[in-house]
């Protein structure tokens, strides 16, 4: 597709950032846009794997302490999330549960799958972490030992998952990820750092991320191509 045609489809304002980063070189801007799309595809595939793994790991840990139907039971009267500080989580779970019941398609696995990433992130927020009996650090059995300078506690993992959630939303909303944050220069350090963080979290969960993503992971390769523009 020609530059002008693509600009008309995407809007001039959206495409102007690519043009500015490429010193008004339309051909280069078009290449950058396409590479950004490819990078988004690559990182999104990894994010989907991570989301599945984190939710399954949380589910397995809470089944041990709270029973197989812990998520459904969490919103019942007297359930672990039937408290003011966990009201937002309870609303999201309840909405999904009632929808599945209304459609007569409820099962525990479907309810788990219905949860958005934010639910799993907030499992490490203080109210939910306390409500689930403070066991969820066991999701990361290989995490580093905490030191006086750095605590690998629930707040650390909440912030780590929040960063992943922000990236997930950026990609889903077709926001460019080939620039420096709040800059108009080509810079893939944001994605390189996020990619490294995700691999670390995989490792701390006891998952070999390299093997899991073998043949699917080309994030750094695409970052290198962007850096060569």
C-alpha positions in Angstrom: 0.0 0.0 0.0 1.2 3.5 -0.9 2.1 6.0 1.9 -0.8 8.4 1.1 -3.4 5.6 1.0 -2.2 4.2 4.4 -2.1 7.7 5.9 -5.7 8.3 4.8 -6.8 5.1 6.4 -4.9 5.6 9.7 -5.3 9.4 9.9 -2.7 12.0 9.4 -2.3 12.7 13.1 -1.6 9.0 13.9 0.9 8.6 11.2 2.7 11.9 11.8 4.7 10.4 14.6 6.3 7.9 12.3 7.0 10.6 9.8 8.6 12.8 12.4 10.8 10.0 13.7 12.0 9.4 10.2 12.9 13.0 9.3 9.9 13.2 6.9 11.2 10.2 4.8 7.8 8.7 3.8 9.3 5.4 2.6 11.2 5.0 5.9 8.1 6.0 7.9 6.1 3.3 6.1 8.7 0.7 6.9 8.8 1.7 10.5 5.0 1.5 10.7 5.0 -2.0 9.4 7.9 -3.1 11.7 5.9 -1.6 14.6 3.0 -3.8 13.6 5.2 -6.9 13.4 6.7 -6.0 16.8 3.2 -5.7 18.3 2.3 -9.1 16.9 5.4 -10.7 18.3 5.1 -9.2 21.8 1.3 -9.8 22.0 1.8 -13.5 21.4 4.2 -13.6 24.4 1.8 -11.6 26.5 -1.0 -14.1 25.7 1.2 -17.0 26.8 2.1 -15.2 30.0 -1.5 -14.3 30.8 -2.5 -18.0 30.5 0.4 -19.1 32.6 -0.1 -16.6 35.4 -3.9 -17.2 35.7 -3.4 -21.0 35.7 -0.7 -20.7 38.3 -2.8 -18.5 40.5 -5.8 -20.8 40.1 -3.7 -23.9 41.0 -2.4 -22.3 44.2 -5.7 -21.0 45.4 -7.4 -24.4 44.7 -5.1 -25.9 47.3 -6.2 -23.4 50.0 -9.7 -22.5 49.0 -11.1 -25.4 47.0 -11.7 -26.0 43.3 -14.6 -23.5 43.1 -12.7 -20.7 44.9 -13.4 -18.1 42.2 -17.1 -18.6 42.2 -17.2 -18.9 46.0 -15.2 -15.7 46.4 -18.2 -13.6 45.6 -20.8 -15.5 47.6 -22.1 -14.1 50.9 -19.2 -14.3 53.3 -16.8 -15.1 50.5 -13.2 -13.9 50.5 -14.0 -11.0 48.2 -17.3 -10.1 49.9 -15.6 -7.2 51.6 -15.5 -3.5 50.8 -11.8 -3.4 49.9 -12.3 -6.1 47.2 -15.5 -4.7 45.8 -14.2 -4.0 42.3 -12.8 -7.5 41.9 -16.1 -9.0 43.2 -18.1 -7.0 40.6 -16.0 -8.2 37.7 -16.2 -11.8 38.8 -19.9 -11.6 39.5 -20.7 -10.1 36.2 -18.9 -12.9 34.3 -20.4 -15.6 36.6 -24.0 -14.3 36.0 -23.4 -14.0 32.3 -22.3 -17.7 32.1 -25.2 -18.8 34.3 -27.6 -16.9 32.1 -26.2 -18.5 29.0 -26.2 -21.9 30.7 -22.5 -22.3 29.9 -21.0 -22.0 33.4 -18.0 -24.1 34.4 -15.1 -23.3 36.6 -12.6 -23.3 33.6 -14.9 -20.9 31.6 -15.2 -18.6 34.6 -11.4 -18.5 34.9 -11.0 -17.9 31.2 -13.6 -15.0 31.3 -11.4 -13.0 33.7 -9.5 -10.0 32.3 -5.8 -9.6 33.0 -6.5 -7.0 35.6 -8.1 -9.5 37.9 -4.9 -11.5 38.1 -2.9 -8.3 38.6 -5.1 -7.2 41.5 -4.6 -10.6 43.2 -1.3 -9.1 44.3 -2.8 -5.8 45.6 -2.9 -5.7 49.4 -6.6 -6.3 50.0 -6.8 -9.3 47.6 -3.5 -10.6 48.7 -4.6 -10.7 52.3 -8.0 -12.1 51.4 -6.4 -15.0 49.6 -4.4 -15.8 52.8 -1.1 -14.4 51.5 -0.1 -17.5 49.6 0.3 -16.1 46.1 4.0 -15.5 46.3 4.2 -19.2 45.9 3.3 -18.6 42.2 6.9 -17.5 41.9 8.9 -20.2 43.7 12.2 -19.2 42.0 12.0 -15.5 42.8 15.1 -13.8 44.1 15.5 -13.4 47.8 14.4 -10.1 49.2 17.1 -7.7 50.5 17.0 -4.5 52.4 17.3 -2.6 49.1 14.7 -4.6 47.2 11.7 -6.5 48.4 10.2 -9.2 46.2 6.8 -9.0 47.9 3.2 -8.8 46.7 3.6 -5.1 45.9 6.6 -5.8 43.7 4.6 -8.4 41.7 1.6 -6.1 41.5 3.7 -3.4 39.9 5.4 -5.9 37.6 2.0 -7.2 36.4 0.7 -3.6 36.1 3.5 -2.8 33.7 2.6 -5.9 31.6 -1.0 -4.9 31.7 -0.2 -1.4 30.4 1.9 -2.9 27.6 -1.0 -5.3 26.7 -3.4 -2.4 26.5 -1.1 -0.3 24.4 -0.7 -3.1 21.9 -4.4 -3.9 21.9 -5.2 -0.2 21.2 -2.8 -0.1 18.3 -0.5 2.4 20.1 3.1 2.5 18.7 5.7 0.7 20.7 8.8 1.5 18.6 9.4 4.9 20.2 10.8 6.1 23.5 8.2 6.8 26.1 6.7 10.2 25.5 9.2 10.8 22.7 9.2 10.9 18.9 12.4 9.1 18.4 12.9 5.5 17.4 13.7 3.6 20.5 12.9 -0.1 21.4 14.3 0.0 24.9 10.8 -0.1 26.4 10.0 -3.3 24.6 13.4 -4.8 25.3 13.0 -4.2 29.0 9.5 -5.4 29.1 10.5 -8.6 27.2 13.3 -9.2 29.7 10.9 -8.7 32.6 8.5 -11.2 31.2 11.2 -13.8 30.7 12.3 -13.2 34.3 8.8 -13.8 35.6 8.5 -17.0 33.5 11.8 -18.2 35.1 10.6 -17.2 38.6 7.4 -19.2 38.0 9.6 -22.3 37.1 8.8 -22.0 33.4 11.5 -22.2 30.7 10.4 -19.2 28.6 12.9 -19.8 25.8 11.6 -23.4 25.3 8.0 -22.3 25.6 8.4 -19.6 23.0 10.7 -21.6 20.7 9.9 -20.8 17.0 7.5 -18.0 18.0 9.7 -15.5 19.6 11.3 -12.9 17.3 11.0 -9.8 19.5 14.7 -8.9 19.7 15.1 -9.6 16.0 12.4 -7.1 15.1 13.8 -4.6 17.6 17.2 -4.9 15.8 15.6 -4.2 12.5 13.8 -1.2 13.9 17.1 0.0 15.3 18.8 -0.2 11.9 16.4 2.3 10.3 
